[in-house]
Amino acid sequence: MKFYRTRSFALAGSLAVLSLLAAACGNSSSGSSTTTTPATASSGANTTAAAKADAVAQAKAEIAKYTAMPTFKAPGPAIDASKLKGKTILVVDHDTVANALVEITKGIQAAGQLLGITVDTFNGQSTVSTIEQGIQQGINQKVGAIILVGVATSLVPSSVAAANAAKIPVIGVITGQPDVSAPGQGFGQGLYGASGPSYQELGKLVADTAIVNSKGAAVNAAVITFDNPIGPAVITGIKSVFSGCSSCKIITTQDIEPQYWPTKTPGAVSSLILANPSMNYIFPVADTIGIFASAGVSQAGASGKVFVVSDDGSSAGTLGLVQKGPIFTADPGYSAPWAGWEAMDQALRAMSGMQPGNPLVPIMYLNKSNLAGINLTDLTNVFGNAYEAGYKQLWGLG
């Protein structure tokens, strides 16, 4: 996915190496003649091999949980959406360039059309002051709800507070790690609710991919991130898996803002590879970075040695690279339109005086194997559209 999730962004990567050593031990017996048992590493080697096999098996098991097309699970009680017909909702996008943002907004608009709810949109143009203008526009127009797509509340706290004061609920989309026990369901203070995938789970799948593909050999990875609320969640997921893999580490970190991804990422990745001969994986926290990271791997002549694994899986461009191989090997992600319909569901609950629903949008593991032969011009072929029938029934339209 393209990322837009916060103010100015930076690209960061981190790499690390760990080797496993086996120790030998000897023993002796006493007597008139002494017999010494030669030192051997067989026991240690067997233990190490078993640990590696176990790590691979666990990673495969985790991946297997997410290989099926997502199914719909109601995020909360049914809603009588007919009472909300004629309402207006304002969507404020961080920008209208990132494919994921565009598709999420289209999902909100499609749901609104079915519901008889007007969905106005505002392009924040990646500028805080412009985004603030958009939120103020919604306040002035007394809309029923404001949906922030790709806009972190940390960017616009006073504007969110102003919407709260005007009793207009604000919903955040894909700008945090969903957590129903945290403010804004994990997306920040002042939000009624949220919509998005678990980025920690996506990070785990990124790490699991490297472990499986390396067949238990050392994984020395660079993490490329930028200043946003999502990156830390992805990295937390990666580290949680690596904590159980003694030969897996992150060994370097860099930050590059999104506007520099096309121009700086290839060279940065190429330099990282040349400076770190043991490096074999690049983990961009957003898959758009993965496009340019893959170019950097090619530039360094490291195809077949260094691999890219990312998350989001929300665009034909990134999934096409995974489908083609061999550098970009996996891109676990979620359906952007589904996230849009979930955001609409949250808006309906807010306008109905109900409690927020479950913010989680289901995720799916995507690699060359399960993308084989799929026409990527319509990502419904990848994620399905079970959410459409599910939400329609939930809203009293089915």
C-alpha positions, 0 to 999 in steps of 0.5 A: 500500500502507499503510505500517507499515514502521518505528517512527514514520513521517513524510511527506516531499515534495521538489520541484524546477524546471529550465528549458532555455535555447538559445543563439544564435551569430553568425559573420561573414566578412571582405572589402570588405563585411561580411556578418553571419549573424543569430543563431539558436537553431535548432541549440540548439532542435533539440538540446533537442527531441532530448534531450526526445524521447530522454528520453521514448523511454527512459522509455517503453521502461522502462515497457514492460518491466513492463506484462505480468502477472508470471511465476514464476521459481524463487528457488532450488533445489527443496525437499522440503517434506514433511520440514517438515510439522508445523512452526510458523512465527510471523508478527509483523505491524507492524499488521493495519490496512495492507492490504498487510500483511494480504494478505501474511500471508494469503499466508503462511497459505495457503501454510502450509495447503498445506504442513501447516505451522501459521502463528501470527500476532501483531499488533504494533499499530504499537508497538515494545514489542508487536512485541518481545513477539511475537518473544519469544513465538516464541522461547519457543514454539521455532517453526521460523521467525519472519517479520517483516511490515512490521517493520524490524530497526532497530526491534527489533535486540535481539529479532532477536539473541535469536532468532538466539541461539535458532537461530530464523531470522528473515525480513523482508518489505517492509522494505528494498531487496533486495540479496543481497550485503547483511546480511539480503539488504538488510533488515538485520543478523540476518535469514536472508533477505527478501521484497519488490519492488525499490523502486528500480525502482518509484521509476524507474517513478514518474519515468518516468511523469512524463516520459512524461506530460509529453511532455518538458516540465519535471517539477517534483515533490514527494516525500512520504515518511516515516521508513522504510527504503523511502522512500530506495530509492524516492527513489534510483530517482526521482533516477537517472532524473531525472539524465538529464533536465535539465528534471526535479527534486524541489523540496521535501520534507516528512515526515508520520507515517502516523497523520496522513496522512488529516488532514494530507496534503490540506492539506499538498499543497494548500499546496505547490501554492499555494506552488509554481505550477510544481509539476506532480507529487506522488510519495508513496513509499507509495500510501496517501499518494497517496489523501490527496495526490489529495484535496489536489490537488482541494482546491487546484483543481489537477486537470488541472495537478498529478498524483499518481504513487506505488508499491505497487499493492497495494490496490483503493482506490489502484488504483481511483483510478488506474482512475478518473483523472485525478489519480492517474495510475499506481501500479506495484506488486507482488502482496502474496500473492506476497510472502507465498509468497516469505516462506514459501519463505525460511522453508522454506529456512532450516528445511531448512538451505539457502541463502536464495533470491532475495528479489525479488518481481516488479513490474508497471506499473499505470496507467489504460490497463492497469487499464481494465475490470479488476475490482479486488475480486480483485487476482489479476485484476491480477497473476495467480497464476502464483506458486501453481503455481510454488511448489507445484512447487518445494516438491514439491506440484505 
